[in-house]
């Protein structure tokens, strides 16, 4: 979620740079096969793991995070899943790699998954106008459901107006219509279909449309069309009642640092946002998950495993922002970063990113437990990890993929340090 005074996601890191699995799951009979290369069993080489760990701990310092959970899957070489750091700043309780956390804007891609699945059943169409399915939006007669998914609707965002209220009263339950109204109250960001524009309200409207079309709650829609088919047993869209990401298993504590009266970021004693109402995120950023589920989901998203009838969700991608590198585009509720497809963003207390390459199967998923820094940091960390893992040597009997990434690990490592809000410990 955006916060006042913050530059748009990834733009800050881009400016800095300009200056300078098959993961197994078992569930019901409806489980979908994720079409990626078979994963070599075993850990990534020790030297690769050390590089990955150094990257994560450096980003933890830069963001003021006490803990992180990371998963990296290189099918030709091995995997690395780990919890790093501690649950509390300066604490002794280590982070559990199996802990649940808030997935943030990865929810957007999941909501689009549900849209495409419901459309395949004929219950609605991507070309339907939003006003056909959501009441009280007469000005959106020329905006389609598909444009909400692509974030090309021109509808504004509510987070810049409401983030201070969420942070001041994290237990408040929000009505999705109320959230959307704040975005709709903003000036149009452009002619529908003319370009990619950040719009959290668009994904909330999409959730409301899916509820109307199916007669089910958004939580049930995502469960039926996304979580159950992919056997994402630790993933769900919680109710509005304030709660931690899980009430039945380990949880990664979530924090946000604030500046004191002198303008200095308080990195030693951040505010705890582990317990919060997911209603402020709804179908834009409200989902909770764990790292294994998130990795599997990223692979399914990138490979189009949930699509049917020849649907081409990522065709004709658009620049992710004005002046974005040619390799960074957006479409279908997701970003395309080079050959990788995924999402990233924040929910108070957490920064989350997940990306996968559908051809090589290279997959990264990571969460940091302090949401104060620009969300581009967690995207940059995911891409740094991908660059490191892409160089991992092949295990016996396997071959390292030929394809490369249009960035180096060092580029994003340096950019993350430059974007730091917390000084390294002396």
HURA-V170754 format. One record per residue. RES is the residue in one letter. SS is DSSP state (~ for helix, > for strand, _ for the rest). PHI is phi as a letter, one per 40 degrees, with the letter a starting at -180 (999 if undefined). PSI is psi in degrees with one decimal (NA if undefined). Layout:
res = (RES & RES)
ss = (SS & SS)
phi = (PHI & PHI)
psi = (PSI & PSI)
This chain:
res = (X & X & X & X & X & X & X & X & X & X & X & X & X & X & X & X & X & X & X & X & X & X & X & X & X & X & X & X & X & X & X & X & X & X & X & X & X & X & X & X & X & X & X & X & X & X & X & X & X & X & X & X & X & X & X & X & X & X & X & X & X & X & X & X & X & X & X & X & X & X & X & X & X & X & X & X & X & X & X & X & X & X & X & X & X & X & X & X & X & X & X & X & X & X & X & X & X & X & X & X & X & X & X & X & X & X & X & X & X & X & X & X & X & X & X & X & X & X & X & X & X & X & X & X & X & X & X & X & X & X & X & X & X & X & X & X & X & X & X & X & X & X & X & X & X & X & X & X & X & X & X & X & X & X & X & X & X & X & X & X & X & X & X & X & X & X & X & X & X & X & X & X & X & X & X & X & X & X & X & X & X & X & X & X & X & X & X & X & X & X & X & X & X & X & X & X & X & X & X & X & X & X & X & X & X & X & X & X & X & X & X & X & X & X & X & X & X & X & X & X & X & X & X & X & X & X & X & X & X & X & X & X & X & X & X & X & X & X & X & X & X & X & X & X & X & X & X & X & X & X & X & X & X & X & X & X & X & X & X & X & X & X & X & X & X & X & X & X & X & X & X & X & X & X & X & X & X & X & X & X & X & X & X & X & X & X & X & X & X & X & X & X & X & X & X & X & X & X & X & X & X & X & X & X & X & X & X & X & X & X & X & X & X & X & X & X & X & X & X & X & X & X & X & X & X & X & X & X & X & X & X & X & X & X & X & X & X & X & X & X & X & X & X & X & X & X & X & X & X & X & X & X & X & X & X & X & X & X & X & X & X & X & X & X & X & X & X & X & X & X & X & X & X & X & X & X & X & X & X & X & X & X & X & X & X & X & X & X & X & X & X & X & X & X & X & X & X & X & X & X & X & X & X & X & X & X & X & X & X & X & X & X & X & X & X & X & X & X & X & X & X & X & X & X & X & X)
ss = (_ & _ & _ & _ & _ & _ & _ & _ & _ & _ & ~ & ~ & ~ & ~ & ~ & ~ & ~ & ~ & ~ & _ & _ & _ & _ & _ & _ & _ & _ & _ & _ & _ & _ & _ & _ & _ & _ & _ & _ & _ & _ & _ & _ & _ & > & _ & _ & ~ & ~ & ~ & ~ & ~ & ~ & ~ & ~ & ~ & ~ & ~ & ~ & ~ & ~ & ~ & ~ & ~ & ~ & _ & _ & _ & > & > & > & > & > & > & > & > & _ & _ & _ & > & > & > & > & > & > & > & > & > & _ & _ & _ & _ & _ & _ & _ & > & _ & _ & _ & _ & _ & > & > & > & _ & _ & _ & ~ & ~ & ~ & ~ & ~ & ~ & ~ & ~ & ~ & ~ & ~ & ~ & ~ & ~ & ~ & _ & _ & _ & _ & _ & _ & _ & _ & > & ~ & ~ & ~ & _ & _ & _ & _ & _ & ~ & ~ & ~ & _ & _ & _ & > & ~ & ~ & ~ & ~ & ~ & ~ & _ & _ & _ & _ & _ & _ & _ & _ & ~ & ~ & ~ & ~ & ~ & ~ & ~ & ~ & ~ & ~ & _ & _ & _ & _ & _ & _ & _ & ~ & ~ & ~ & ~ & ~ & ~ & ~ & ~ & ~ & _ & _ & _ & _ & _ & _ & _ & _ & _ & _ & _ & _ & _ & _ & _ & ~ & ~ & ~ & ~ & ~ & ~ & ~ & ~ & ~ & ~ & ~ & ~ & ~ & ~ & ~ & _ & _ & _ & ~ & ~ & ~ & ~ & ~ & ~ & ~ & ~ & ~ & ~ & _ & _ & _ & _ & _ & _ & _ & _ & > & > & _ & _ & _ & _ & _ & > & _ & _ & _ & _ & _ & _ & _ & > & _ & _ & _ & > & > & _ & _ & > & _ & _ & _ & _ & _ & > & _ & _ & _ & _ & _ & > & > & _ & _ & _ & > & _ & ~ & ~ & ~ & _ & ~ & ~ & ~ & ~ & _ & > & > & > & _ & ~ & ~ & ~ & ~ & ~ & ~ & ~ & ~ & ~ & ~ & ~ & ~ & ~ & _ & _ & _ & _ & _ & _ & _ & _ & _ & _ & _ & _ & _ & _ & > & > & _ & _ & _ & _ & _ & _ & _ & _ & > & > & > & > & _ & _ & > & > & > & > & _ & _ & > & > & > & > & > & > & > & > & _ & _ & > & > & > & > & > & > & > & > & _ & _ & _ & _ & _ & > & > & > & > & > & > & _ & > & _ & _ & _ & _ & _ & ~ & ~ & ~ & ~ & ~ & ~ & ~ & ~ & ~ & ~ & ~ & ~ & ~ & ~ & ~ & _ & _ & _ & _ & _ & _ & _ & _ & _ & _ & _ & _ & _ & _ & _ & _ & _ & _ & ~ & ~ & ~ & ~ & ~ & ~ & ~ & ~ & ~ & ~ & _ & _ & _ & _ & _ & _ & _ & _)
phi = (999 & c & b & d & g & c & c & d & d & g & c & c & c & c & c & c & c & c & c & c & 999 & d & c & c & a & b & a & c & c & c & d & c & c & c & c & b & d & c & c & c & c & h & c & c & d & d & c & c & c & c & c & c & c & c & c & c & c & c & c & c & c & c & c & g & c & c & a & a & b & b & b & b & b & b & d & c & b & i & a & a & b & a & b & b & g & b & c & b & d & g & c & b & c & c & c & c & c & c & c & c & a & c & c & f & c & d & d & d & c & c & c & c & d & c & d & c & c & c & c & c & c & g & c & a & b & c & c & c & c & d & c & c & b & b & c & g & b & c & c & b & c & b & b & c & c & c & c & c & c & c & f & b & c & g & c & c & b & c & d & d & c & b & d & c & c & c & c & c & a & c & c & c & c & b & c & d & c & c & d & c & c & c & c & c & c & c & c & d & c & i & c & d & g & c & i & c & b & d & a & c & c & c & c & c & d & c & c & c & c & c & c & c & c & c & g & b & c & d & c & c & c & c & c & c & b & b & c & c & d & c & f & c & c & b & b & a & b & c & c & c & c & c & a & c & d & a & b & b & a & c & b & c & c & b & b & a & c & b & c & c & c & c & g & c & c & c & c & c & b & c & c & c & b & c & c & a & c & c & c & c & b & f & c & c & a & c & c & b & a & b & c & c & c & c & c & c & c & d & c & c & c & c & c & g & c & c & c & b & f & g & c & b & c & b & c & f & c & b & d & c & a & c & g & c & d & c & c & b & b & a & a & g & g & a & b & b & b & g & c & b & b & i & a & a & i & b & b & d & h & a & b & b & a & a & a & a & c & c & c & c & g & d & b & b & a & a & b & b & b & a & c & c & c & d & c & c & c & c & c & c & c & d & c & c & c & c & c & c & c & c & c & c & c & c & c & d & g & b & b & c & c & c & c & b & b & c & a & b & c & c & d & c & c & c & c & c & c & c & c & d & b & b & c & c & c & c)
psi = (139.0 & 152.6 & 153.4 & 140.7 & 3.9 & 139.1 & 157.6 & 152.3 & 134.3 & -20.6 & -37.9 & -45.7 & -36.0 & -39.3 & -40.3 & -44.4 & -34.6 & -32.3 & -48.8 & NA & 82.9 & 105.7 & 124.8 & 149.6 & 146.5 & 136.9 & -136.2 & 175.9 & -17.4 & 5.6 & 130.7 & 139.5 & 128.1 & 117.0 & 83.9 & 162.8 & 147.6 & 136.9 & 125.8 & 132.2 & 135.6 & 171.0 & 155.7 & 156.1 & 148.5 & -41.1 & -38.4 & -43.1 & -39.8 & -41.3 & -42.3 & -44.8 & -41.4 & -38.6 & -44.0 & -45.6 & -33.8 & -42.3 & -34.0 & -44.8 & -45.3 & -34.5 & -5.2 & 19.0 & 134.7 & -21.4 & 163.1 & 154.9 & 135.2 & 143.7 & 130.7 & 127.0 & 114.7 & 97.5 & -32.0 & -10.0 & -45.0 & -165.9 & 162.6 & 117.3 & 125.1 & 148.5 & 131.2 & 149.2 & -158.2 & 162.2 & -31.6 & 151.4 & 123.3 & 8.3 & -179.8 & -7.8 & 109.9 & 153.8 & 132.7 & 124.6 & -17.5 & 4.2 & 151.5 & 150.9 & 177.8 & 128.0 & -8.3 & -134.7 & -2.2 & -25.0 & -35.3 & -46.1 & -38.7 & -40.1 & -38.3 & -35.2 & -47.2 & -39.5 & -48.4 & -36.9 & -42.9 & -36.2 & -38.6 & -27.2 & -5.4 & 12.7 & -18.6 & 177.9 & 148.7 & -26.7 & -2.1 & 143.5 & 145.5 & -39.0 & -16.1 & -24.0 & -17.2 & 125.6 & 154.8 & 17.4 & 58.7 & -22.6 & -4.2 & 29.9 & -20.5 & 11.7 & 127.8 & 162.8 & -37.6 & -36.6 & -28.2 & -42.9 & -42.0 & -10.6 & 42.3 & 16.6 & -22.4 & -4.6 & 142.0 & -174.0 & 146.2 & -22.0 & -42.3 & -27.0 & -27.5 & -12.2 & -38.4 & -31.8 & -40.1 & -44.9 & -30.9 & -25.5 & 73.8 & -14.2 & -6.5 & 139.0 & 127.3 & 139.6 & 132.1 & -31.9 & -37.2 & -43.1 & -50.5 & -35.6 & -34.2 & -37.7 & -40.0 & -23.6 & -9.5 & 157.1 & 145.8 & 138.8 & 1.2 & 169.6 & 131.2 & 130.5 & -4.7 & -18.0 & 170.0 & 126.5 & 132.9 & 124.0 & 89.7 & -33.6 & -31.8 & -39.4 & -26.7 & -45.2 & -37.7 & -40.0 & -41.7 & -39.5 & -40.4 & -37.7 & -43.8 & -42.2 & -33.2 & -20.5 & 13.9 & 162.5 & 158.4 & -37.6 & -41.8 & -38.9 & -47.4 & -37.5 & -45.1 & -39.7 & -14.1 & -60.0 & -46.9 & -48.0 & -31.2 & 5.3 & 42.6 & 80.7 & -18.1 & 13.5 & 136.3 & 164.0 & 107.1 & 164.8 & 180.0 & -17.3 & 132.4 & 131.1 & 163.8 & 169.8 & -26.1 & 147.0 & 5.2 & 8.2 & -175.2 & 147.2 & 138.3 & 121.0 & 143.7 & 140.3 & 165.3 & 131.3 & 150.7 & 160.3 & 143.4 & -173.5 & -19.8 & 5.1 & 11.1 & 131.6 & 128.9 & 92.0 & -19.4 & -28.3 & 69.7 & 163.0 & 137.9 & 123.5 & 28.9 & -41.3 & 117.0 & 157.3 & 127.8 & -6.6 & -24.3 & -14.1 & -37.4 & -132.7 & 9.8 & -41.5 & 22.5 & -8.7 & 146.7 & 151.5 & -176.2 & 174.4 & -34.7 & -44.3 & -41.8 & -38.5 & -45.1 & -41.2 & -43.2 & -39.8 & -41.1 & -40.8 & -50.4 & -36.9 & -3.6 & 32.2 & -23.8 & -4.9 & 151.0 & 170.0 & 35.4 & 19.9 & 133.5 & 86.1 & -28.3 & 15.4 & 148.3 & 55.8 & 157.2 & 155.5 & 137.5 & -21.7 & 166.7 & 124.3 & 10.2 & 149.9 & 150.9 & -22.5 & -0.3 & 102.8 & 174.9 & 146.5 & 150.8 & 29.1 & 13.2 & 166.5 & 148.5 & 113.9 & 100.1 & -127.7 & 0.0 & 145.8 & 138.9 & -162.0 & 163.6 & 161.2 & -161.7 & 156.1 & 141.8 & 121.3 & -16.7 & 142.2 & 125.3 & 142.3 & 146.2 & 126.1 & 149.7 & 147.1 & 115.4 & -20.5 & -52.8 & -21.8 & -2.8 & 126.6 & 136.9 & 141.0 & 135.6 & 146.0 & 135.6 & 145.6 & 36.5 & 122.1 & 17.1 & -30.5 & 162.2 & 139.1 & -18.4 & -21.5 & -43.6 & -31.9 & -45.6 & -36.5 & -44.1 & -41.7 & -32.4 & -45.1 & -40.1 & -40.8 & -39.6 & -49.8 & -29.7 & -19.7 & 2.7 & 134.9 & 149.9 & 141.7 & 165.5 & 128.8 & -2.9 & 168.3 & 133.8 & 131.7 & 150.2 & -33.2 & 142.6 & -178.0 & 149.4 & 30.4 & 165.3 & 158.8 & -39.1 & -36.1 & -49.7 & -28.7 & -47.2 & -39.6 & -39.0 & -43.6 & -41.6 & -28.6 & 5.8 & 141.3 & -9.5 & 130.4 & 148.8 & 148.9 & 136.4 & NA)
